[in-house]
């Protein structure tokens, strides 16, 4: 049995897709969903997540696995955000749910057995994905890469994966504090945007740089989610709204036409 993963070996499960009703026509399989999770492993996250953030992130990961892992081809990739985000793939797993046979003409007993088997193995596979996601959520980054936060680097990852995917859901589990060294880079630790106007100006400047760097990204097939670690009682100093506005504006200028979804 095969459960396709990279980086970490996981016990495999071959799943059977449940048939749809008593229709004479076999339902077309859903388009695979590609989920990309970016976990902040830099010191901008305070060297680790608070209890509130851990609970929020754990809940988010469980929900996205339950929603997005449904059948063959659904895939989860986890990347760390730090100094070398582009190369920081921590986990990649692909569902192997497969249609073993057409149940259209089966008797109710045989059909029920196949459906029950599918539901059982799907639960097991989702548990494996959830366990891997939680493991990486709790993994500490004690290397020198934690000194920078290259969120811009996530664009290369998104572009690379989206170019060969039909549906892409992106999740940023981060405070979104970009902090990178080099020409034309931002360090929101030392110099965060102070107003919406400044955030807009910076986003316009940076969008031109990133368009030249990464070219066209197929945002029409992408949905972006922000999962910020801040409690509802956080001050504007802790949770600077201008930082969030910078990213929302930047993605819009890069071609993302939807509203960035913030998961609470």
Secondary structure, 3 states (H helix, E strand, C coil): CCCEEECCCCCCCCEECCCCCCCCCCCCCCCCEEEEEEEECCHHHCCCCCHHHHHHHHHHHHHHHHHHCCCCCCEEEEEEECCCHHHCEEEEEECCEECCCCCCCCCHHHHHHHHHHHHHHHHHHHHHHHHHHHHHHHCCCCCHHHHCECCCCHHHHHHHHHCCCCEEEEEEECCCCCECCCCCCCECCCCCCCCHHHHHHHHHHHHHHHHHHHCCCCHHHEEEEEECCCCCCCCCCCCCHHHHHHHHHHHHHHCCCCCCEECC
